[in-house]
Amino acid sequence: MIDTVQLAANWNAVRRRVDEACREAGRDPGEVSILPVSKTFGPDVVRAALAQGLNRFGENKVQEIKDKATALAGESIDWVVIGHLQTNKAKDVARLASEVQSLDRLELAEALHRRLEAENRTLDVLVQVKTAREESKHGLPAEELPAFLECLRAYPTLRVKGLMTLATLSEDPGEVRACFGHLRELRDRCAAEGHLLARLSMGMSGDFPFAIAEGATEVRIGTAIFGSRSYPVA
Ligand SMILES: *Cc1c(COP(=O)(O)O)cnc(C)c1O
């Protein structure tokens, strides 16, 4: 059962907290959007969110987008891929997604471009950059970003809009904030080299105020909107 009253309250509370973080950072709340992350939640929950006026959702598995898009056929929904993407999923992504925020390697750019050409579509993309120390984190190494952006010019179906990152899981707020600050500096350095990257997607339920303080234009929020996730036992 989805509690639509709870969902509306959560959504309003998150928007309020985001606005508050903007004011504390001296920023205009209109500069920061919220990407609701619906991963692991079923089509009924997405439908309830649609009723709240949300129509753009972050997902980390292409199979989930396929299943939900099928169940919600006829609804106008923008699906945003935020999870690690295997090259063999490029075809489904080219068909179903409105945006990919986890572009982290040329092989994937190439595969997406080929499929997008076949579909006669373009796709907004953010380059996911690794700013955390953990080995487990995906993302392009920061030092490779300038060359990567140059190479992406060969794939005109990919419209490069900005950068995305996941901060370290550290308990130390300073370390978390440093990851976000690093992404902003990279963006500014790229701008100086002629790559205009307006968007910075960074910050999740547990750390978004730091991301907003460091210049996020978009925060990706799952738990604080939809509640905690339960994963099926393998
Ligand atoms: C799950 C996920 C989020 C949202 O995380 P919450 O802590 O639930 O807000 C944000 N970004 C990515 C890449 C995710 O996989």
The ligand as a Gaussian input file, in Angstrom:
#p B3LYP/6-31G(d) Opt

LIG

0 1
 C       19.736000       5.631000      -4.788000
 C       20.475000       6.776000      -5.353000
 C       20.190000       8.089000      -4.932000
 C       19.161000       8.431000      -3.857000
 O       19.612000       7.993000      -2.620000
 P       18.793000       8.338000      -1.269000
 O       19.838000       8.233000      -0.218000
 O       17.734000       7.300000      -1.153000
 O       18.235000       9.688000      -1.414000
 C       20.900000       9.121000      -5.529000
 N       21.823000       8.891000      -6.476000
 C       22.126000       7.641000      -6.903000
 C       23.162000       7.468000      -7.958000
 C       21.472000       6.552000      -6.357000
 O       21.769000       5.316000      -6.789000

